[in-house]
């Protein structure tokens, strides 16, 4: 009987110990899961911080980037093309050039336009020049028929142009030439 009386309290103590062990095990699983989630959040935060640092470095490099692109527009010697040339020392990337002639827009694109006058963008403008010449001849004939001895003004077209491009680090740049009358 004595052995039995020691057995019940021992069983109770052992049972309580088992319940406590089960609760501790459950808490350790929850803690382990929380640690894994915390590590994943820390990894995401580190990735975001690294991306922000890379963006900040790129913006800094863009702010100090030297870029020499100088555009010049001119009528070609044959007078049938309008030329826009990069005379700077650097290459322009992702170039988009817009020529407006007599109110009509034409767009040219190029992946790159190297500097030092080695590359240019061209537009054929012969149709406008022929039309202007024709109108000038008609005006002269009309004035002659009316007995006037005045010479009409030199043929001309109205041209404006704009170039947009990027630097090697992706800085957007642009140059716009004012509208002007081009005669020949």
Secondary structure, 3 states (H helix, E strand, C coil): CHHHHHHHHHHHHHHHHHHHHHHHHHHHHHHHHHHHHHHHHHHHHHHHHHHHHHHHHHHHHHHHCCCCCCEEEEECCCCCEEEEEECCCCCEEEEEEEEEECCEEEEEEEEEECCCCCCEEEEECHHHHHHHHHHHHHHHHHHHHCCCCCCCCCCEEEEEEEEEEECCCCCEEEEEEEEEEEEC
